[in-house]
Amino acid sequence: MKITVETTVKAPLDAVWNAYTRPEDILQWNAASDDWHTTQASVELREGGTFSSRMEAKDGSFGFDFAGTYTQIVLHERLEYSFGDRTAQVVFQPVADGVTVQVTFDAETEHPEEQQREGWQAILNRFAHHVQNKR
């Protein structure tokens, strides 16, 4: 099953793309809630290149690595990647008031669909907030 989340970022396309693909920005926005953070991030932005981020609870109680391989990159338009046996696609669509960012990913079986949707949406909302407040 595929799940889709999206947000509109009120910023230029170049700024949105850069914030989504640069490790220094990923460290700032990649968390589903204020009690989590990303402590490490790396991006090799090319087809066949890898990415990874280390997400941890701020109290140190839990953490995990999120890593994958880019399978398709269309500059300022789309990123596709695999992570484990799952895939995801990120589409950047310019609109009148900014850029709509839509993420579609393969659901996993460990957590309920709604929990996955809420978590990915929360991260995307933090991303939009980060980009809009960075300018």
C-alpha positions in Angstrom: 0.0 0.0 0.0 1.2 3.5 -0.8 0.7 6.5 1.4 0.9 10.1 0.2 1.5 13.3 2.3 2.0 16.8 1.0 2.5 20.4 2.0 2.9 23.7 0.2 6.0 25.7 1.0 5.8 29.4 0.5 9.4 29.8 -0.9 11.1 29.7 -4.3 11.7 26.2 -5.9 15.5 26.4 -5.6 15.2 27.1 -1.8 12.8 24.2 -1.3 14.9 21.8 -3.3 18.1 22.8 -1.5 16.5 22.5 2.0 15.3 19.0 1.1 18.6 17.7 -0.2 21.3 19.4 1.9 22.5 17.6 5.1 22.8 20.9 7.0 19.1 21.6 6.4 18.0 18.1 7.0 19.5 18.3 10.5 17.2 21.2 11.2 13.8 19.8 10.1 13.9 16.0 10.0 11.9 15.0 13.0 8.2 14.2 13.6 8.0 16.0 17.0 9.9 18.4 19.2 11.2 15.6 21.4 13.1 14.0 18.5 16.0 15.3 16.4 18.3 14.2 13.6 21.9 14.0 14.8 23.6 13.0 11.6 22.8 13.3 7.9 24.6 12.6 4.6 23.5 13.0 1.0 25.1 11.8 -2.1 22.7 13.5 -4.6 23.1 11.4 -7.7 21.3 8.4 -9.1 22.8 5.4 -7.3 24.0 7.7 -4.6 23.1 7.0 -0.9 21.6 9.1 1.8 21.2 8.5 5.6 20.0 10.2 8.7 20.2 9.3 12.3 17.0 10.1 14.2 17.0 10.0 18.0 14.7 10.8 20.9 16.2 13.8 22.6 16.1 12.0 25.9 18.4 9.3 24.4 15.8 6.5 24.9 15.6 5.4 21.3 17.1 6.1 17.9 17.2 4.6 14.4 18.9 5.1 11.0 16.9 6.0 7.9 19.0 5.3 4.8 18.5 4.5 1.2 19.6 4.9 -2.4 18.5 7.4 -5.0 17.0 5.6 -8.0 15.9 8.7 -10.0 16.7 12.4 -9.7 15.1 15.1 -11.9 16.6 18.4 -10.7 13.9 20.6 -9.0 11.2 18.2 -10.0 11.5 14.7 -8.5 13.5 12.4 -6.2 12.9 8.7 -6.1 14.6 6.4 -3.7 14.6 2.9 -2.2 15.0 2.2 1.4 15.2 -1.5 2.4 12.5 -3.2 0.3 10.4 -0.1 0.1 10.4 2.9 -2.3 9.4 6.6 -2.1 8.9 9.5 -4.5 9.1 13.2 -3.7 7.6 15.6 -6.3 8.2 19.3 -6.2 5.4 21.2 -8.1 5.6 25.0 -8.4 2.3 26.7 -7.6 1.1 30.3 -7.4 2.2 30.8 -3.7 5.3 28.5 -3.6 6.0 24.8 -4.1 3.8 21.9 -3.3 6.0 19.0 -2.0 4.3 15.6 -2.3 5.8 12.4 -0.8 4.5 9.0 -1.7 5.9 6.0 0.1 5.4 2.3 0.5 3.7 1.6 3.9 5.4 -0.8 6.3 3.5 -3.5 8.2 4.7 -2.8 11.8 2.7 0.4 12.4 -0.9 1.4 11.5 -1.3 3.3 8.3 -2.7 6.4 10.1 0.4 6.5 12.4 2.7 6.3 9.4 0.8 9.1 7.6 0.8 11.3 10.7 4.5 10.8 11.2 5.6 11.5 7.6 3.2 14.5 7.5 4.6 15.9 10.7 8.1 15.8 9.3 6.9 17.4 6.0 5.2 20.2 8.0 8.4 20.8 10.0 10.3 20.9 6.6 7.9 23.6 5.3 8.2 25.6 8.5 12.0 25.4 8.4 12.2 26.6 4.7 9.7 29.5 5.3 11.6 30.7 8.4 15.0 30.4 6.8 14.6 33.2 4.3 
